[in-house]
Amino acid sequence: MSGSESDPAVRHLAEQLEAKQRELDALRRDLAAWQQRFDQGESRDVEFTGVSGRRVEPVYTPLDVPDLDYAAELGLPGDYPYTRGVHPTGYRGRLWTMRQFSGFGTALETNARYKFLLSRGQTGLSVAFDFPTLMGYDSDHPRALGEVGKCGVAISSLADMETLFDGIPLDRVSTSMTINGPAAMLFCFYVAAAERQGVPSAQLRGTVQNDILKEYMAQHAWIYGVEPALKIIVDLFEWSATHAPQWNTISISGYHIREAGATAAQELAFTLANGFTYVERGVARGLDVDAFAPRLSFFWDIHNDFFEEIAKYRAARRIWARHMRERFGAKSPRSLVMRFHSQTAGVTLTAQQPTNNVVRVAYQALAAVLGGTQSLHTNSMDETLALPTEQAVQLALRTQQVLAYETGVPNVSDPLGGSWYVEALTRQLEDEAEATFAEIERIGGVVRGIETGWFQRQIAQSASRHQRELEDRRRIVVGMNEFVVDEPEVGIPLLKIGEEAAAAQAERLERLRSARDANLVRRRLDALAEAAHREANVVPAMLDAARAYATLFEIRETLENVYGSYREPIFF
């Protein structure tokens, strides 16, 4: 007998392993017998699959995660690999930020809505911009016709940004801005507006979405080609690391990928692949990964498949932490931690029986909190029909507050951790994501996948499959393709945005151009063009142009004359 075999500790471990194996063997026999009874029992004529089409087993047991390594795969909240959450105290230390996405009409109108929401208990602001702003056009540009203030607030200059946050101290509120193509421009307006309040950029807290890769994949709000757009993003990483260290310079967004039709697994994999690409570009610039990675944040969709969404969040944290440490050599724990905002799924809202949306949103919000989100927006029931009314947005906020203060859910970190189903699903999503990463690498990376339309085709195919399931009634949506009412539906009040915002913005821009120092604006824009030609960091010059009240389109056009504009190839 060898020394190791005679060691009592080794013998004890061997006995434990044998006992564990006997337990699993017994469970297999019991499960096989149970399966026979189950197969002979009554079953509804339903395809038991998740929203993403993944088969769901009738029961989950330790056999589905037989080799689960608690330390390596789960750990404790606040500990690597952060599967169970990024904070040791979870929501016992601090609740998630209740950040309702809002904006409509003019800056003055939206300022009033923000003050309404803050007075009702909202804890963070989230700016929705109108379509001209999203595309970098001034409100009086010909291409803005008919769209000013309709789907968000119109912001054409620093003057509008000053009005938007008038009376809202920017050193005491956290602001998220959903903007991508002209993200750096709107960020510069925000920084300059804070300066007008006497608040230095180092004190600003919040996020600018600034995720251009998902725009090419799914949302289509771009201006420049892929490479110059990525360069501007890294410019913002570099500038903010020194001047705005509390600001999240990007919100890598799966939300819009999912809204375009992707599955949960695709949302997870494509979004993380985009995140890795941004890290690669920052490192290639010569930035220390630990200097900018802590300010990268994420933005996820919350769809209807309750457990899949929870598992998606848990898998995302684990994958990000592992890749940042092992692939990119990050040393700081803050670089390994995935912090994210969540928003309930707009694509799940129905125009039919819109009050049903209140129920959908409540369950989606519960999934987000059980999954450990740091920030949450709950959609209003009327958002599939129009921008939300004050009553609807207050109810959406109350949904979060009831969840936070009445349910007891925030009392425990990761309360579903250890569920055989949740752990098996978390691992399955992780494995699917890693397989997708390998496929993306095989096709030449994220940028190449965008240029060839690979991502766009994957999303379109998933969207098409889901639509066929709805049309064939293989997937039920309450009130839309089942449980439909014959009698006319009771209408709900809607917020209607007229053309008054466009007229007000045109007059405001005319006054701005007359009152500002035109020569100073011209010099500042010339300096911006010169910085772009030199391939220097454009943020300082862009900020100077914003301070001089250069308009959004003037800044866009200045860079467009250097970088050119993006035209999507035809893929389908």
C-alpha positions as CSV (number, residue, x, y, z in Angstrom):
1,M,0.0,0.0,0.0
2,S,1.4,3.4,-1.0
3,G,1.8,6.2,1.5
4,S,-0.9,8.3,-0.1
5,E,-3.4,5.4,0.1
6,S,-2.7,4.9,3.8
7,D,-3.1,8.6,4.6
8,P,-6.4,8.9,6.6
9,A,-7.3,12.2,4.9
10,V,-6.9,10.7,1.4
11,R,-9.0,7.7,2.5
12,H,-11.7,9.9,3.9
13,L,-11.8,12.0,0.7
14,A,-12.0,8.8,-1.4
15,E,-14.9,7.5,0.8
16,Q,-16.7,10.9,0.3
17,L,-16.3,10.7,-3.4
18,E,-17.6,7.1,-3.5
19,A,-20.6,8.1,-1.3
20,K,-21.3,11.0,-3.6
21,Q,-21.2,8.8,-6.6
22,R,-23.6,6.3,-5.0
23,E,-26.0,9.2,-4.3
24,L,-25.9,10.3,-7.9
25,D,-26.3,6.7,-9.2
26,A,-29.3,6.3,-6.9
27,L,-30.7,9.6,-8.1
28,R,-30.3,8.5,-11.8
29,R,-32.3,5.3,-11.0
30,D,-35.0,7.3,-9.2
31,L,-35.1,9.9,-12.0
32,A,-35.5,7.2,-14.7
33,A,-38.4,5.7,-12.8
34,W,-39.9,9.1,-12.3
35,Q,-39.5,9.8,-16.0
36,Q,-41.5,6.7,-16.9
37,R,-44.4,7.9,-14.6
38,F,-44.1,11.4,-16.1
39,D,-44.2,10.1,-19.7
40,Q,-47.5,8.2,-18.9
41,G,-49.1,11.2,-17.1
42,E,-51.2,14.0,-18.4
43,S,-49.4,16.8,-20.4
44,R,-50.7,19.9,-22.0
45,D,-50.3,20.3,-25.8
46,V,-47.6,22.9,-25.4
47,E,-44.0,23.2,-26.7
48,F,-42.1,23.5,-23.4
49,T,-39.4,25.8,-24.7
50,G,-38.1,29.2,-23.5
51,V,-38.5,32.4,-25.4
52,S,-35.2,31.7,-27.1
53,G,-36.4,28.3,-28.3
54,R,-34.3,26.3,-25.8
55,R,-35.9,23.1,-24.6
56,V,-36.8,23.2,-20.9
57,E,-36.7,19.9,-19.0
58,P,-39.6,19.0,-16.7
59,V,-37.4,18.8,-13.6
60,Y,-33.8,19.7,-12.7
61,T,-31.6,17.8,-10.2
62,P,-28.0,17.7,-9.0
63,L,-27.4,15.6,-12.1
64,D,-27.7,18.7,-14.2
65,V,-24.7,20.3,-12.4
66,P,-22.9,17.3,-11.0
67,D,-19.5,18.9,-11.0
68,L,-20.5,22.4,-9.8
69,D,-17.4,24.0,-8.3
70,Y,-18.8,26.5,-5.8
71,A,-15.6,28.5,-5.4
72,A,-14.8,28.6,-9.1
73,E,-18.3,29.1,-10.5
74,L,-20.2,30.9,-7.8
75,G,-18.3,32.3,-4.9
76,L,-19.9,34.8,-2.5
77,P,-21.5,38.1,-3.5
78,G,-18.8,40.7,-4.1
79,D,-16.2,38.0,-4.7
80,Y,-14.7,36.6,-7.9
81,P,-16.2,35.5,-10.3
82,Y,-19.1,37.7,-9.2
83,T,-21.8,35.3,-10.4
84,R,-23.8,36.0,-7.2
85,G,-23.4,39.8,-7.5
86,V,-20.9,42.6,-7.5
87,H,-21.5,43.9,-3.9
88,P,-20.9,41.9,-0.7
89,T,-24.0,43.5,0.9
90,G,-26.2,43.3,-2.2
91,Y,-29.3,45.5,-1.9
92,R,-29.0,45.5,1.9
93,G,-26.3,48.1,1.5
94,R,-27.9,50.1,-1.3
95,L,-31.0,49.6,-3.5
96,W,-30.6,49.7,-7.2
97,T,-30.9,53.1,-8.9
98,M,-34.5,53.7,-10.1
99,R,-33.7,55.4,-13.4
100,Q,-36.7,56.1,-15.5
101,F,-35.9,56.8,-19.2
102,S,-37.5,60.1,-20.1
103,G,-37.5,62.9,-22.6
104,F,-39.9,64.6,-25.0
105,G,-40.5,67.9,-26.8
106,T,-38.1,70.7,-25.7
107,A,-35.5,70.8,-23.0
108,L,-37.9,73.0,-20.9
109,E,-40.7,70.4,-21.1
110,T,-38.4,67.6,-20.2
111,N,-36.8,69.5,-17.3
112,A,-40.3,69.7,-15.8
113,R,-40.8,65.9,-16.2
114,Y,-37.4,65.3,-14.5
115,K,-38.4,67.4,-11.6
116,F,-41.7,65.5,-11.4
117,L,-40.0,62.2,-11.3
118,L,-37.4,63.3,-8.8
119,S,-40.2,64.5,-6.5
120,R,-41.8,61.1,-6.8
121,G,-38.8,59.2,-5.5
122,Q,-36.7,58.5,-8.7
123,T,-33.0,58.3,-7.8
124,G,-31.3,58.8,-11.1
125,L,-32.0,60.5,-14.5
126,S,-32.0,58.8,-17.9
127,V,-32.2,61.1,-21.0
128,A,-34.2,60.0,-24.0
129,F,-33.2,62.1,-27.1
130,D,-35.3,62.7,-30.2
131,F,-34.3,61.1,-33.5
132,P,-32.6,64.2,-35.0
133,T,-30.4,64.4,-31.9
134,L,-29.6,60.7,-32.0
135,M,-28.4,61.2,-35.6
136,G,-26.5,64.4,-34.9
137,Y,-28.8,66.9,-36.6
138,D,-29.9,70.3,-35.3
139,S,-33.7,70.7,-34.7
140,D,-33.9,73.1,-37.7
141,H,-32.0,70.8,-40.1
142,P,-34.2,69.7,-43.1
143,R,-33.7,66.1,-42.1
144,A,-35.2,66.8,-38.7
145,L,-38.6,67.8,-40.2
146,G,-41.5,66.1,-38.4
147,E,-39.3,64.4,-35.8
148,V,-38.4,67.2,-33.4
149,G,-39.2,66.2,-29.8
150,K,-41.3,63.2,-30.9
151,C,-39.5,60.2,-29.4
152,G,-37.3,62.1,-26.9
153,V,-36.0,65.6,-26.1
154,A,-34.4,67.8,-28.7
155,I,-30.9,68.9,-27.8
156,S,-29.0,71.0,-30.4
157,S,-26.5,72.9,-28.3
158,L,-25.1,73.6,-24.9
159,A,-27.9,76.1,-24.4
160,D,-30.5,73.2,-24.6
161,M,-28.4,71.1,-22.2
162,E,-28.3,74.0,-19.7
163,T,-32.1,74.3,-19.9
164,L,-32.5,70.5,-19.6
165,F,-30.8,70.4,-16.2
166,D,-31.7,73.9,-14.9
167,G,-32.3,73.6,-11.2
168,I,-31.0,70.0,-11.0
169,P,-27.6,70.0,-9.3
170,L,-25.3,67.8,-11.5
171,D,-22.9,67.1,-8.6
172,R,-25.8,65.4,-6.7
173,V,-27.6,63.5,-9.4
174,S,-26.5,60.5,-11.6
175,T,-27.4,60.9,-15.2
176,S,-27.5,58.3,-18.0
177,M,-27.7,59.5,-21.6
178,T,-28.8,57.0,-24.3
179,I,-26.9,58.4,-27.3
180,N,-24.4,56.6,-29.6
181,G,-23.3,58.2,-32.9
182,P,-22.9,61.7,-31.5
183,A,-22.3,60.4,-27.9
184,A,-19.1,62.4,-27.4
185,M,-20.8,65.6,-28.5
186,L,-23.7,65.3,-26.1
187,F,-21.2,64.3,-23.3
188,C,-19.3,67.5,-24.0
189,F,-22.5,69.5,-23.8
190,Y,-23.2,67.9,-20.4
191,V,-19.7,68.6,-19.1
192,A,-20.0,72.2,-20.2
193,A,-23.4,72.6,-18.7
194,A,-22.0,71.2,-15.4
195,E,-19.2,73.8,-15.6
196,R,-21.8,76.5,-15.9
197,Q,-23.2,75.2,-12.6
198,G,-19.8,75.4,-11.1
199,V,-19.4,71.5,-11.1
200,P,-16.1,70.2,-12.4
201,S,-16.1,67.1,-14.6
202,A,-14.3,65.1,-11.9
203,Q,-17.5,65.3,-9.8
204,L,-19.9,64.1,-12.5
205,R,-21.5,60.6,-12.1
206,G,-23.4,58.8,-14.8
207,T,-23.2,57.1,-18.1
208,V,-23.1,57.9,-21.8
209,Q,-24.2,54.9,-23.9
210,N,-21.6,55.5,-26.6
211,D,-21.8,51.9,-27.9
212,I,-21.5,52.2,-31.7
213,L,-20.8,48.5,-32.5
214,K,-24.4,47.5,-31.6
215,E,-25.7,50.4,-33.7
216,Y,-24.1,48.7,-36.8
217,M,-25.6,45.4,-35.7
218,A,-29.1,46.4,-34.7
219,Q,-30.1,50.0,-34.1
220,H,-28.7,52.0,-37.0
221,A,-28.1,55.3,-35.3
222,W,-24.6,55.9,-36.7
223,I,-22.7,58.8,-38.3
224,Y,-19.2,57.8,-39.2
225,G,-17.6,54.6,-40.3
226,V,-16.6,51.9,-37.9
227,E,-12.9,52.8,-37.5
228,P,-13.3,56.5,-36.9
229,A,-16.3,55.9,-34.6
230,L,-14.2,53.5,-32.5
231,K,-11.4,56.0,-32.4
232,I,-13.7,58.7,-30.9
233,I,-14.9,56.2,-28.3
234,V,-11.3,55.4,-27.2
235,D,-10.6,59.1,-27.2
236,L,-13.4,59.5,-24.6
237,F,-11.9,56.6,-22.6
238,E,-8.6,58.3,-22.5
239,W,-9.9,61.8,-21.7
240,S,-12.3,60.6,-19.0
241,A,-9.8,58.5,-17.2
242,T,-8.1,61.7,-16.1
243,H,-10.8,64.3,-16.2
244,A,-14.0,62.4,-15.4
245,P,-13.0,59.4,-13.3
246,Q,-16.4,58.8,-11.9
247,W,-18.2,58.8,-15.3
248,N,-19.0,55.6,-17.1
249,T,-17.6,56.2,-20.6
250,I,-19.7,53.5,-22.3
251,S,-22.7,51.4,-21.7
252,I,-22.2,48.3,-23.7
253,S,-25.7,47.5,-24.8
254,G,-27.4,44.2,-25.3
255,Y,-30.8,45.9,-25.0
256,H,-31.0,47.0,-28.6
257,I,-29.6,43.7,-29.9
258,R,-32.4,41.9,-28.1
259,E,-35.1,44.4,-29.2
260,A,-34.0,43.7,-32.8
261,G,-34.9,40.0,-32.4
262,A,-31.8,38.3,-30.9
263,T,-32.2,35.5,-28.4
264,A,-30.9,35.8,-24.8
265,A,-27.8,33.7,-25.7
266,Q,-27.1,36.0,-28.7
267,E,-27.7,39.1,-26.7
268,L,-25.2,37.8,-24.1
269,A,-22.5,36.7,-26.5
270,F,-22.7,39.6,-29.0
271,T,-22.7,42.2,-26.3
272,L,-19.8,40.7,-24.4
273,A,-17.9,40.3,-27.7
274,N,-18.4,44.1,-28.3
275,G,-17.2,44.8,-24.8
276,F,-14.0,42.8,-25.4
277,T,-13.5,44.7,-28.7
278,Y,-13.6,48.0,-26.9
279,V,-11.1,46.7,-24.3
280,E,-8.8,45.6,-27.1
281,R,-9.0,49.0,-28.8
282,G,-8.2,50.8,-25.5
283,V,-5.2,48.5,-24.8
284,A,-4.0,49.0,-28.4
285,R,-4.1,52.8,-27.8
286,G,-1.6,52.2,-25.0
287,L,-4.0,52.7,-22.1
288,D,-3.6,50.6,-19.0
289,V,-6.6,48.3,-18.8
290,D,-7.1,49.1,-15.2
291,A,-7.2,52.8,-16.0
292,F,-10.3,52.6,-18.1
293,A,-12.0,49.2,-17.6
294,P,-13.5,50.2,-14.3
295,R,-15.6,52.8,-16.1
296,L,-17.1,50.4,-18.6
297,S,-20.7,49.5,-17.9
298,F,-23.4,47.4,-19.5
299,F,-27.1,47.7,-20.4
300,W,-29.2,44.6,-20.7
301,D,-32.8,43.8,-21.8
302,I,-35.2,42.0,-19.5
303,H,-37.5,39.8,-21.6
304,N,-40.4,37.6,-20.5
305,D,-38.5,34.3,-19.9
306,F,-38.1,34.8,-16.2
307,F,-35.4,32.3,-15.3
308,E,-33.5,32.7,-18.5
309,E,-33.0,36.4,-17.8
310,I,-31.8,35.8,-14.3
311,A,-29.3,33.2,-15.6
312,K,-28.2,35.6,-18.4
313,Y,-27.1,38.2,-15.8
314,R,-25.3,35.7,-13.7
315,A,-23.5,34.2,-16.7
316,A,-22.6,37.7,-18.0
317,R,-20.8,38.6,-14.7
318,R,-18.9,35.4,-14.6
319,I,-17.7,35.5,-18.2
320,W,-16.7,39.2,-18.0
321,A,-14.7,38.7,-14.8
322,R,-12.9,35.6,-16.2
323,H,-12.0,37.2,-19.6
324,M,-10.9,40.5,-18.0
325,R,-8.5,38.7,-15.6
326,E,-7.3,35.8,-17.8
327,R,-7.4,37.4,-21.3
328,F,-6.6,41.0,-20.6
329,G,-4.5,40.7,-17.5
330,A,-6.6,43.1,-15.4
331,K,-5.4,43.4,-11.9
332,S,-7.9,45.7,-10.2
333,P,-11.1,44.0,-8.9
334,R,-13.0,47.0,-10.2
335,S,-11.9,46.0,-13.8
336,L,-13.4,42.6,-13.3
337,V,-16.7,43.7,-12.0
338,M,-19.6,44.0,-14.5
339,R,-21.9,46.8,-13.4
340,F,-25.1,47.2,-15.5
341,H,-28.4,48.9,-16.0
342,S,-31.5,47.0,-17.1
343,Q,-34.6,48.0,-18.9
344,T,-37.8,46.0,-19.3
345,A,-38.4,44.8,-22.8
346,G,-40.1,47.3,-25.0
347,V,-40.6,44.6,-27.7
348,T,-42.8,42.6,-25.3
349,L,-45.3,45.5,-24.8
350,T,-48.6,45.1,-26.6
351,A,-50.9,47.7,-28.1
352,Q,-53.8,45.3,-27.4
353,Q,-55.0,45.4,-23.8
354,P,-52.2,47.7,-22.8
355,T,-53.0,47.4,-19.1
356,N,-51.5,43.9,-19.4
357,N,-48.2,45.6,-19.8
358,V,-48.2,46.5,-16.2
359,V,-48.1,42.8,-15.3
360,R,-45.3,42.0,-17.8
361,V,-43.2,44.9,-16.6
362,A,-43.6,43.9,-12.9
363,Y,-42.4,40.3,-13.6
364,Q,-39.5,41.5,-15.8
365,A,-38.4,44.0,-13.0
366,L,-38.5,41.1,-10.5
367,A,-36.2,39.1,-12.8
368,A,-33.8,42.0,-13.1
369,V,-33.6,42.4,-9.3
370,L,-33.2,38.7,-8.7
371,G,-30.4,38.8,-11.3
372,G,-28.6,41.6,-9.4
373,T,-29.0,44.7,-11.6
374,Q,-27.5,48.0,-10.3
375,S,-29.9,50.2,-12.1
376,L,-33.4,49.7,-13.5
377,H,-35.9,51.3,-15.9
378,T,-39.5,50.0,-15.9
379,N,-41.4,50.7,-19.1
380,S,-44.8,52.4,-18.9
381,M,-47.8,50.5,-20.1
382,D,-48.5,53.1,-22.8
383,E,-45.0,53.1,-24.4
384,T,-46.0,50.9,-27.3
385,L,-48.5,53.6,-28.3
386,A,-46.8,56.9,-27.4
387,L,-44.4,58.5,-25.1
388,P,-45.6,57.9,-21.5
389,T,-47.9,60.2,-19.7
390,E,-47.1,61.4,-16.1
391,Q,-49.6,58.9,-14.7
392,A,-48.2,56.0,-16.6
393,V,-44.6,56.8,-15.8
394,Q,-45.5,57.2,-12.1
395,L,-47.1,53.8,-12.1
396,A,-43.9,52.3,-13.7
397,L,-41.8,53.9,-10.9
398,R,-44.2,52.7,-8.2
399,T,-43.7,49.2,-9.6
400,Q,-40.0,49.4,-8.7
401,Q,-40.8,51.0,-5.3
402,V,-43.3,48.2,-4.4
403,L,-40.6,45.6,-5.3
404,A,-38.0,47.5,-3.3
405,Y,-39.9,48.2,-0.1
406,E,-42.8,45.6,0.1
407,T,-41.7,42.3,-1.2
408,G,-38.6,41.4,0.8
409,V,-36.8,40.4,-2.4
410,P,-33.9,42.8,-1.8
411,N,-33.1,41.2,1.6
412,V,-31.0,38.3,0.2
413,S,-28.2,38.4,-2.4
414,D,-28.8,36.0,-5.3
415,P,-31.7,34.1,-3.6
416,L,-32.0,31.7,-6.5
417,G,-28.3,30.8,-6.4
418,G,-27.9,27.0,-5.9
419,S,-31.2,26.3,-7.8
420,W,-30.3,23.3,-10.0
421,Y,-32.3,24.9,-12.8
422,V,-30.8,28.3,-12.5
423,E,-27.3,26.9,-12.2
424,A,-27.7,24.6,-15.1
425,L,-29.2,27.4,-17.2
426,T,-26.4,29.8,-16.2
427,R,-23.8,27.3,-17.3
428,Q,-25.6,26.5,-20.5
429,L,-25.8,30.2,-21.5
430,E,-22.1,30.6,-20.6
431,D,-21.2,27.6,-22.8
432,E,-23.3,29.0,-25.7
433,A,-21.6,32.3,-25.3
434,E,-18.1,30.8,-25.4
435,A,-19.0,28.9,-28.6
436,T,-20.2,32.1,-30.2
437,F,-17.0,33.9,-29.2
438,A,-15.1,31.1,-31.0
439,E,-17.3,31.6,-34.1
440,I,-16.8,35.3,-34.1
441,E,-13.0,34.8,-33.9
442,R,-13.3,32.4,-36.8
443,I,-15.0,34.9,-39.0
444,G,-12.4,37.6,-38.3
445,G,-13.7,39.4,-35.2
446,V,-16.5,41.8,-34.4
447,V,-15.7,44.5,-36.9
448,R,-15.3,42.0,-39.7
449,G,-18.6,40.4,-38.7
450,I,-20.4,43.7,-39.0
451,E,-18.8,44.5,-42.3
452,T,-19.9,41.1,-43.8
453,G,-23.4,41.3,-42.2
454,W,-22.9,38.2,-40.1
455,F,-24.3,39.7,-36.9
456,Q,-27.2,41.3,-38.8
457,R,-28.2,37.9,-40.4
458,Q,-28.0,36.1,-37.1
459,I,-30.3,38.6,-35.4
460,A,-32.7,38.6,-38.4
461,Q,-33.0,34.8,-38.4
462,S,-33.9,34.8,-34.7
463,A,-36.4,37.5,-35.2
464,S,-38.0,35.7,-38.1
465,R,-38.3,32.4,-36.1
466,H,-40.0,34.2,-33.2
467,Q,-42.4,36.0,-35.5
468,R,-43.4,32.7,-37.1
469,E,-44.0,31.2,-33.7
470,L,-46.4,34.1,-32.8
471,E,-48.2,33.8,-36.1
472,D,-48.6,30.1,-35.8
473,R,-49.7,30.5,-32.1
474,R,-47.0,28.2,-30.9
475,R,-46.0,31.0,-28.6
476,I,-48.8,32.8,-26.7
477,V,-49.0,36.5,-26.0
478,V,-51.9,37.3,-23.8
479,G,-54.4,39.7,-25.3
480,M,-52.7,39.6,-28.7
481,N,-53.0,36.1,-30.2
482,E,-54.9,34.5,-27.4
483,F,-57.4,35.7,-24.8
484,V,-58.4,38.4,-27.2
485,V,-61.5,40.5,-26.4
486,D,-64.2,41.1,-28.9
487,E,-65.6,44.2,-27.4
488,P,-63.8,47.6,-28.1
489,E,-60.9,48.1,-25.8
490,V,-61.1,51.0,-23.3
491,G,-58.7,53.7,-24.4
492,I,-56.0,55.1,-22.1
493,P,-54.8,58.7,-22.1
494,L,-51.9,59.3,-24.5
495,L,-49.2,62.0,-24.6
496,K,-49.2,63.7,-28.0
497,I,-46.3,65.8,-29.2
498,G,-47.2,68.4,-31.8
499,E,-45.1,70.6,-33.9
500,E,-44.7,73.2,-31.2
501,A,-41.4,71.8,-30.2
502,A,-40.0,72.2,-33.7
503,A,-41.1,75.8,-33.9
504,A,-39.7,76.6,-30.4
505,Q,-36.4,74.9,-31.3
506,A,-36.0,76.8,-34.6
507,E,-36.6,80.1,-32.9
508,R,-34.2,79.2,-30.1
509,L,-31.4,78.2,-32.5
510,E,-31.9,81.4,-34.5
511,R,-31.4,83.4,-31.3
512,L,-28.4,81.4,-30.3
513,R,-26.6,81.9,-33.6
514,S,-27.2,85.6,-33.5
515,A,-26.0,86.0,-29.9
516,R,-22.9,83.8,-29.8
517,D,-19.4,84.8,-30.9
518,A,-19.4,83.5,-34.5
519,N,-15.6,84.0,-35.0
520,L,-14.9,82.0,-31.8
521,V,-17.2,79.2,-33.0
522,R,-15.4,79.1,-36.3
523,R,-11.9,78.9,-34.7
524,R,-13.0,76.2,-32.3
525,L,-14.5,74.1,-35.1
526,D,-11.3,74.6,-37.2
527,A,-9.3,73.4,-34.2
528,L,-11.5,70.3,-34.0
529,A,-11.0,69.5,-37.7
530,E,-7.3,70.0,-37.2
531,A,-7.2,67.6,-34.3
532,A,-9.1,65.0,-36.3
533,H,-6.7,65.4,-39.3
534,R,-3.8,64.8,-36.9
535,E,-5.5,61.8,-35.4
536,A,-5.2,63.5,-32.0
537,N,-7.7,63.0,-29.2
538,V,-10.7,65.1,-30.4
539,V,-12.4,65.4,-27.0
540,P,-10.6,68.6,-25.8
541,A,-11.3,70.4,-29.0
542,M,-14.9,69.1,-29.1
543,L,-15.4,70.4,-25.6
544,D,-14.1,73.8,-26.5
545,A,-16.5,73.9,-29.4
546,A,-19.4,73.0,-27.1
547,R,-18.4,75.7,-24.7
548,A,-18.5,78.3,-27.5
549,Y,-22.1,77.1,-28.3
550,A,-21.3,75.4,-31.6
551,T,-24.4,73.3,-32.4
552,L,-24.6,69.6,-32.6
553,F,-24.7,69.5,-36.4
554,E,-21.9,71.9,-36.8
555,I,-19.7,69.5,-34.7
556,R,-21.0,66.5,-36.5
557,E,-20.4,68.1,-39.9
558,T,-16.8,69.2,-39.0
559,L,-15.8,65.6,-38.2
560,E,-17.8,64.2,-41.1
561,N,-15.7,66.3,-43.5
562,V,-12.6,64.5,-42.1
563,Y,-14.0,61.0,-41.4
564,G,-16.7,60.6,-44.0
565,S,-20.0,59.0,-43.2
566,Y,-21.2,55.4,-43.0
567,R,-23.4,53.7,-45.6
568,E,-24.6,50.3,-44.7
569,P,-23.9,47.6,-47.3
570,I,-26.8,45.6,-48.6
571,F,-26.7,42.2,-46.8
572,F,-30.1,40.6,-47.5
